Amino acid sequence: MDHTSIITQVSNPKEEEIISFNQEKVSQSNSSVKKQRSPGIFSTFFCCFRNYNVEPPASNNTTTSLPPAPEENGTQPKFDQVEVIPIPSPPARFLLPEMNISDYGKKCVVIDLDETLVHSSFKPISNADFIVPVEIDGTVHQVYVLKRPHVDEFLQKMGELFECVLFTASLAKYADPVADLLDQWGVFRARLFRESCVFHRGNYVKDLSRLGRELSNVIILDNSPASYIFHPENAVPVQSWFDDLSDTELQDLLPFFEGLSREEEVYGVLQNLRGR
């Protein structure tokens, strides 16, 4: 197993810019020779966002439509041009246990890990908040973890308002010890990892219908739209975070979530959010 494949991340624009610049210089100096470019270290990081031609999971005719993308002239495509994403049938056994008595009446918030709450790297980071050893194929690798600004305040408040669930497409051998260090207050009632995702068209999708909670009371906070492609109407998008220490997005989201916790159901509020 490639050690970088244990973490599911989106690409860092800064690193992409450097890679693109280097590739351009190579192309200019070798314009007469075509070479096959070997995959770099980050190609395995982003495995879940490649466009593999994977058959969609079995469906019970329950579908959801992706938001139609504007055409080049700014008009919306016709209905028959909108891609319909099949949603798998809910399993007989759900991913989450029965809700704790203390959480009765609360909505369930599914929270992503990488680039939403933290950023991790196998390259040394001088100001890392955590250094987590991960054993892979007999070799121990050090993972350097940066916490997103205001994440402690965010998690504590969310734990008061909601039933919080960590759901990441990364492997448990990396994500579980990171969650141990990150969640000092026991905010996450459950933790779900890559094996709980549905692999659909090259993406690890977090199928909310498999949780065992009423969908009208489920919210997913994730930086990757591919993660909630089955249930975009339940999503609160968040910008991907890498290392900007002036970032305030988690802090800025708290008033919104405080209001959402008092609503009867989430769809109306989230529809207004998407409209804005």
Secondary structure as GFF3:
##gff-version 3
##sequence-region A 1 276
A	DSSP	three_ten_helix	3	6	.	.	.	ID=ss1
A	DSSP	alpha_helix	13	29	.	.	.	ID=ss2
A	DSSP	alpha_helix	41	45	.	.	.	ID=ss3
A	DSSP	three_ten_helix	47	49	.	.	.	ID=ss4
A	DSSP	beta_strand	59	65	.	.	.	ID=ss5
A	DSSP	three_ten_helix	79	81	.	.	.	ID=ss6
A	DSSP	beta_strand	84	88	.	.	.	ID=ss7
A	DSSP	three_ten_helix	101	103	.	.	.	ID=ss8
A	DSSP	beta_strand	108	111	.	.	.	ID=ss9
A	DSSP	beta_strand	118	121	.	.	.	ID=ss10
A	DSSP	beta_strand	130	136	.	.	.	ID=ss11
A	DSSP	beta_strand	139	147	.	.	.	ID=ss12
A	DSSP	alpha_helix	151	161	.	.	.	ID=ss13
A	DSSP	beta_strand	163	167	.	.	.	ID=ss14
A	DSSP	alpha_helix	172	182	.	.	.	ID=ss15
A	DSSP	beta_strand	188	192	.	.	.	ID=ss16
A	DSSP	three_ten_helix	194	196	.	.	.	ID=ss17
A	DSSP	beta_strand	198	200	.	.	.	ID=ss18
A	DSSP	beta_strand	203	205	.	.	.	ID=ss19
A	DSSP	three_ten_helix	208	210	.	.	.	ID=ss20
A	DSSP	three_ten_helix	215	217	.	.	.	ID=ss21
A	DSSP	beta_strand	218	222	.	.	.	ID=ss22
A	DSSP	three_ten_helix	225	228	.	.	.	ID=ss23
A	DSSP	three_ten_helix	232	234	.	.	.	ID=ss24
A	DSSP	beta_strand	235	237	.	.	.	ID=ss25
A	DSSP	alpha_helix	249	260	.	.	.	ID=ss26
A	DSSP	alpha_helix	267	275	.	.	.	ID=ss27
###
